[in-house]
């Protein structure tokens, strides 16, 4: 009998009872039964396929983690995770109605309508009436402003806050804000505007 094969990346045993690598994989995938050698061990092809599937699953998990990190950062810029998810959806699907945003994000329609009204008032999204051929309701279509414009909107606030921290010792010593230094300067260069 051949020695057990283990995967050094996860420490799990790749051998299975009954001599197969996988029983029934996801729909449309081949069964590995024909990729077993005479001794009942998985063939190199089966091992490669299993490794590829593991890597793809890890890559998907990494992308999801990245997306959540972006949403967290946007939630800081836009005040709530709900508004961040709406912003991301509108960047991916410009011209969406509030109903389409609710369907696409899984948020309650009333929550989406309220958030879109606030974001429009703050000029973080734009809206226009959807053109329709027939009579009836013409809902608004929304589009999120460019990320560079969103960043420009918070630069002054962040710069003031950082300069306040920089001057903390002066303030703790009893000095007033009039003499604060402003050594922190944030400049945002938008490549779209320089071309």
CORHUGI-V188149 format. One line per field, one symbol per residue. ss: DSSP state (A for helix, B for strand, O for the rest). phi: phi as a letter, one per 30 degrees, with the letter a starting at -180 (. if undefined). burial: + if it has 16 or more other ideal C-beta (glycine too) atoms within 10 Angstrom, else -. Layout:
# CORHUGI-V188149
ss->???
phi->???
burial->???
This chain:
# CORHUGI-V188149
ss->OOOOOBOOOOOOBOOOAAAOOOOOOOOOOOOAAAABOOOOOBOAAAAAAAAAAAAAAAAAAAAAAAAAAAAAAAAAAAOOAAAAAAAAAAAAOOOBOAAAAAAAAOOOAAAAAAAAAAAAAOOOBBBBBOOOOOOOOOOBBBBBOOAAAAAAAAAAAAAAAAAAAAOAAAAAOOOOAAAOOOOOOOOOOOAAAAO
phi->.dddcbcddbicdddbdiibdbdcdeejcdddedccdddicddedddddddddddddddddddeddeddddddddddcibdeddddedddddbdidddddddddciddedddedddddddddicbcbbdddbdcdkdcddccbdddeddddedceedddddddddecedddddjddddcddbdcbcccccdddcd
burial->-------------+-----+++---------+--++----++---++-++--------------------+--++-++---+++++++++-----+++-+++-++-+---+++-++-++----++-+------------+++-++----+------------+---+------------+---------------
